[in-house]
Amino acid sequence: MKNFNKNNDFFAKIFSNFAFNQLIHNRVIAVTVFFILACTNFSIAQLSGEIHYYPDIHKKEINFGPCYVGDELFERFVVNNTGDGTLRMLAVSPSVEIYSSPDAITPFEYLRFSPVSPALPFNLNLDTRRSDTIVFKYSASTDMLAEPIGRKTALLKLGLVNPQDTTQIVAQDTFKLIARKTDRFVEGFQEYLVFDSVFINSPVEITKSFEVRNTQKVALELTSTSDSLITQAAHSREFFFENKTLPIMILPKKSIVAWNIKYKPLDVGID
């Protein structure tokens, strides 16, 4: 009988140890499963953004237009936070970088383009500021020797970065900036209209638009227009200028008047 009881005690201890170990094992499994589920529910923020010119989101060449000596012109760009984490716009590269364009006439004309508002740097968060508009200006210097009249260009690089690591660029785009410094009250956006190669005696006339702007801060009245050929005149007319009813009132600064110019070259032998 004693041996029987001893055996029962022995098996009871084995069963008790097994049950205790099994309980611990189940708790470990439960904790492990809970940890895996907790990690699954924790997600890393996906950073993304977009940058574009306003109002044309596809435009990469931004023409400020003619600007009178000593005056300023302004254009706008939009930055959007399209992800689920905060983005940062720095005051320096890689967020804002303005540098010389390969076709610049003078070496430092890019310095005349600069950001105006809002104050940099700033964050684009998910609650109160998911998008913002950045205003840039062109200033036409009064220094006519170092910066003569004519076309001015620069390259602008805009970028949004990760605020935790500002070397990580989330979105970036490059734009070409163009302006035309002038001392005229009414000036064209372009100095030249290039029609490129056109077939002679073509049944189709090539048409391009020549735009002018009032560069002053008061309205002006356009009372007359004229045109002339710089090269040798052909026997018949090849350029045709749109006839507009005059006078034309041109509002200050932003008002644009466009003339359609047609070119139809003729076969007149040596020309």
C-alpha positions, 0 to 999 in steps of 0.5 A: 500500500505504501508503494502504491501511494508513493507511486501516486505521489510520483505521478501527481508531481509529474502531472502537476509539473506538466500542467505548470509548464503547459500553463507557462507555455500557453502564456508565452504563446499568448504574449508572442501572438499579442506582440505580433498583433501589436507589430501588425497594427503599428504602421510606418508613415508613408511620405509623399508630396507633389510640387507644381506651378500655379495655375498650370500644373504641367508647366515647367517653363515659367515666364514672368513676362516684361518687367520695367526697370526698378519694378517686380513681378510675382509667380506662384508655386504649390506644394502638397502633402499627399502622404500620411506623415509630416513633410518639411520645406526648408529655406535652403537646398534641397527645398529651395535652390535658385541657380544660373541657367545655361542660357543666361546672358549675365552670370548673376542674373539668377540672383534677381529671382527669390522667394517672398512668402510664406516664411521658410522653413515650414512644415506641411502636416496632416491637420492644419497645413496640408498644402501651401503656396510659395510666391517667388519674385523677379526684381529688375535691377536699376543697374543698367551696366551690370544687368542690361535690358533683355531676357533674364533666366534662372533655374529653380529647384523645389523640394519637400523633405522628411523632417526627421532626416532632411537629407531624404527628399520626398518630392522635388521638381525643377523649373526654368524661370524667365523674365524680360527687363525693359525700359518700355511702357509696353513690351512683348513677352518674347523678343523673337517669334521662331517659325522654324522651317516652313514649306514654300507655297504651303496651303497652310499658314503658320500662325503664332501669337505675340503677347505684349503687356503694360509694364506700368502701374496705370492704364495705357491707351494703345493708339497705333501699331506698325510693322516692318521687315528687317530683311530684304522684302519679297515681291509679295507679302509673307507675314500677315499681322492681325488687325485690331480695332484701335485704340486699345486700353491696356490695364496695368501689370497683368493685362496681356494683349496678343497679336496673331502673326501668320507666315506663308513663305512664297517661292520667289527664287533667290530670297 
